[in-house]
Amino acid sequence: MIKYLFFDNDGVLVDTEKYFFEATRIVLAQNGIELTKEKFIELTLIGNEGGWRLARDMNMSEAKIDLMRKERNELYSEYLSKGNLLADGADEVIENLAAEYKLGIVTSSKKTHFDLIHKSTGILNYFSFVLTREDYTKSKPAADPYLKALETAGCAPDEAVSIEDSLRGLVSSNGAGIKCIIIPNELTAGSDFKDAWKIIDNIKQLAEIL
């Protein structure tokens, strides 16, 4: 019996991944490195290396990469401050699901970015807990985030379902023994989600399949 729903944040609850891509692309371009959408998907939404792998391939120092990361985070924060970023219909879906299930958020976002994102969404009161990047050791696709979610929720893997949009999220969830529902978006639609429990077109379809 499903008791808990664990939601990824970026790309599922909020439409933010395009801004993360753009901020990373701009900062890398300013340093002579081209980041295509295809490479961003490979390095960030499938793997866990991020665009900085391209800088390391050019033998840039870790100090320089840290500076670029700081610049990217500042630019990304500017994008996140522009208004409500909720995915279409997410607020109504979350309100309805909270009446039947306990909800948690399991995100790779840093807490500073997460707080900016949800400054005006009004949905956090429906969630029992939130895990951001600072709350576990290894990020997705490692199983750590979802193992921490199970520990926090106090439930067994077969009592939870995750909702993700990326292959790295799917691998993380499956690694913790949790069935995963995938909602592909523009950036992740081309990934191989054969190991997902279910695949749906948008968040509004969640209630129908649970």
C-alpha positions as CSV (number, residue, x, y, z in Angstrom):
1,M,0.0,0.0,0.0
2,I,1.4,3.4,-1.0
3,K,1.7,5.8,1.9
4,Y,4.2,8.3,0.8
5,L,4.9,10.2,-2.5
6,F,8.4,11.6,-2.9
7,F,8.6,14.4,-5.4
8,D,11.6,15.7,-7.2
9,N,11.5,19.5,-7.4
10,D,13.1,20.9,-10.5
11,G,11.3,19.8,-13.7
12,V,8.4,18.2,-11.7
13,L,7.0,20.7,-9.3
14,V,8.6,23.7,-10.8
15,D,9.7,24.7,-14.3
16,T,13.4,25.6,-13.5
17,E,15.7,23.3,-15.4
18,K,15.7,25.6,-18.5
19,Y,17.0,28.4,-16.3
20,F,19.7,26.2,-14.7
21,F,20.8,25.2,-18.2
22,E,20.9,28.8,-19.4
23,A,22.8,30.1,-16.4
24,T,25.4,27.3,-16.8
25,R,25.6,27.8,-20.6
26,I,26.2,31.6,-20.3
27,V,29.0,31.3,-17.7
28,L,30.8,28.6,-19.6
29,A,30.5,30.6,-22.9
30,Q,32.1,33.6,-21.1
31,N,35.1,31.3,-20.6
32,G,35.2,29.9,-24.1
33,I,33.3,26.7,-23.5
34,E,30.2,25.7,-25.5
35,L,27.5,23.8,-23.6
36,T,24.9,22.4,-25.9
37,K,21.5,21.1,-24.7
38,E,22.5,17.6,-25.6
39,K,25.7,17.9,-23.5
40,F,23.8,19.5,-20.6
41,I,21.3,16.5,-20.6
42,E,24.2,14.0,-20.7
43,L,26.2,15.6,-17.9
44,T,23.5,17.0,-15.6
45,L,20.2,15.2,-16.2
46,I,21.6,11.7,-16.8
47,G,25.0,11.9,-15.0
48,N,26.1,14.0,-12.1
49,E,29.2,15.7,-13.5
50,G,27.6,19.0,-14.6
51,G,28.9,21.3,-17.2
52,W,32.1,21.7,-15.3
53,R,33.3,18.4,-16.8
54,L,33.9,20.4,-20.0
55,A,36.1,22.8,-18.1
56,R,38.1,20.0,-16.6
57,D,38.6,18.5,-20.0
58,M,40.3,21.8,-21.0
59,N,42.5,21.5,-17.9
60,M,41.0,24.5,-16.1
61,S,42.0,24.7,-12.4
62,E,39.5,23.7,-9.7
63,A,39.8,27.3,-8.4
64,K,38.6,28.6,-11.7
65,I,35.8,26.1,-11.8
66,D,34.7,27.1,-8.3
67,L,34.6,30.7,-9.5
68,M,32.5,29.8,-12.5
69,R,30.2,27.8,-10.3
70,K,29.7,30.8,-8.0
71,E,28.9,33.0,-11.0
72,R,26.5,30.4,-12.3
73,N,24.7,30.2,-9.0
74,E,24.4,33.9,-8.8
75,L,22.9,34.2,-12.3
76,Y,20.6,31.2,-11.6
77,S,19.4,32.9,-8.4
78,E,18.5,36.0,-10.5
79,Y,16.4,33.9,-12.8
80,L,14.6,32.2,-9.9
81,S,13.7,35.6,-8.4
82,K,11.5,36.6,-11.4
83,G,8.2,35.1,-10.3
84,N,6.1,32.0,-9.7
85,L,7.8,28.9,-11.2
86,L,5.2,26.3,-10.5
87,A,4.5,23.7,-13.1
88,D,1.1,24.0,-14.7
89,G,-1.5,22.5,-12.4
90,A,1.0,21.5,-9.7
91,D,-0.7,23.4,-6.9
92,E,-4.1,21.8,-7.3
93,V,-2.6,18.3,-7.8
94,I,-0.5,18.6,-4.6
95,E,-3.4,19.9,-2.6
96,N,-5.6,17.0,-3.7
97,L,-2.9,14.3,-3.2
98,A,-2.1,15.6,0.3
99,A,-5.6,14.6,1.4
100,E,-4.7,10.9,0.6
101,Y,-1.0,10.5,0.9
102,K,1.9,11.9,2.9
103,L,4.2,14.0,0.7
104,G,8.0,14.7,0.7
105,I,10.4,16.5,-1.6
106,V,13.7,15.0,-2.6
107,T,15.7,17.5,-4.6
108,S,19.3,18.0,-5.7
109,S,18.8,21.8,-5.4
110,K,20.8,23.7,-2.9
111,K,18.7,25.0,0.0
112,T,19.4,28.6,-1.1
113,H,18.0,28.0,-4.5
114,F,15.1,25.8,-3.2
115,D,14.0,28.6,-0.9
116,L,14.1,31.2,-3.7
117,I,12.1,28.8,-5.9
118,H,9.3,28.4,-3.3
119,K,9.2,31.9,-2.1
120,S,5.8,32.4,-3.7
121,T,4.6,28.9,-4.7
122,G,2.5,28.4,-1.6
123,I,2.7,24.6,-1.7
124,L,5.4,23.7,0.9
125,N,2.8,23.4,3.8
126,Y,1.5,20.2,2.1
127,F,4.8,18.4,2.5
128,S,5.9,16.5,5.6
129,F,9.6,17.1,4.8
130,V,12.0,18.5,2.3
131,L,15.5,17.1,1.5
132,T,17.9,19.4,-0.3
133,R,21.4,18.8,-1.5
134,E,22.9,19.5,1.9
135,D,20.9,16.7,3.5
136,Y,22.7,13.6,2.1
137,T,26.2,12.6,1.0
138,K,26.0,11.6,-2.7
139,S,23.6,13.3,-5.1
140,K,21.4,11.5,-7.7
141,P,21.9,9.2,-9.5
142,A,23.3,7.7,-6.3
143,A,20.6,6.1,-4.1
144,D,21.5,8.3,-1.1
145,P,18.7,10.9,-1.5
146,Y,15.9,8.4,-1.6
147,L,17.5,6.2,1.2
148,K,17.5,9.3,3.3
149,A,13.8,10.0,2.3
150,L,12.8,6.5,3.5
151,E,14.6,7.0,6.7
152,T,13.0,10.4,7.2
153,A,9.5,9.2,6.3
154,G,9.9,6.0,8.4
155,C,8.4,3.9,5.6
156,A,9.5,0.8,3.6
157,P,10.4,1.1,-0.1
158,D,7.2,-0.6,-1.2
159,E,5.2,2.0,0.7
160,A,6.6,4.9,-1.4
161,V,6.5,6.1,-4.9
162,S,8.8,8.8,-6.4
163,I,7.9,11.3,-9.1
164,E,10.9,12.3,-11.3
165,D,11.6,13.8,-14.7
166,S,15.2,12.7,-15.3
167,L,17.1,9.4,-15.8
168,R,19.4,10.3,-12.9
169,G,16.4,10.6,-10.7
170,L,15.0,7.3,-11.9
171,V,18.3,5.5,-11.2
172,S,18.4,7.1,-7.7
173,S,14.9,6.0,-6.9
174,N,15.3,2.5,-8.2
175,G,18.6,2.2,-6.3
176,A,16.6,2.7,-3.1
177,G,14.0,0.1,-4.2
178,I,11.3,2.8,-4.8
179,K,9.0,2.6,-7.8
180,C,9.3,5.7,-9.9
181,I,6.8,7.6,-12.0
182,I,8.4,9.7,-14.8
183,I,7.1,12.9,-16.2
184,P,9.4,13.8,-19.1
185,N,9.9,17.4,-20.0
186,E,11.5,19.2,-23.0
187,L,15.0,18.5,-21.8
188,T,14.5,14.9,-20.6
189,A,12.0,13.5,-23.2
190,G,14.7,11.7,-25.2
191,S,16.0,9.6,-22.3
192,D,15.5,5.9,-21.9
193,F,12.9,5.4,-19.1
194,K,12.3,1.7,-19.6
195,D,13.0,1.0,-15.9
196,A,10.3,3.4,-14.8
197,W,7.2,2.1,-13.1
198,K,5.0,4.4,-15.1
199,I,5.4,7.3,-17.5
200,I,2.9,10.1,-17.8
201,D,2.6,13.3,-19.8
202,N,2.1,15.8,-17.0
203,I,1.6,16.2,-13.3
204,K,-2.2,16.5,-13.7
205,Q,-2.3,12.7,-14.6
206,L,-0.9,11.6,-11.3
207,A,-4.1,11.1,-9.4
208,E,-5.4,8.9,-12.3
209,I,-2.7,6.3,-12.0
210,L,-2.1,6.1,-8.2
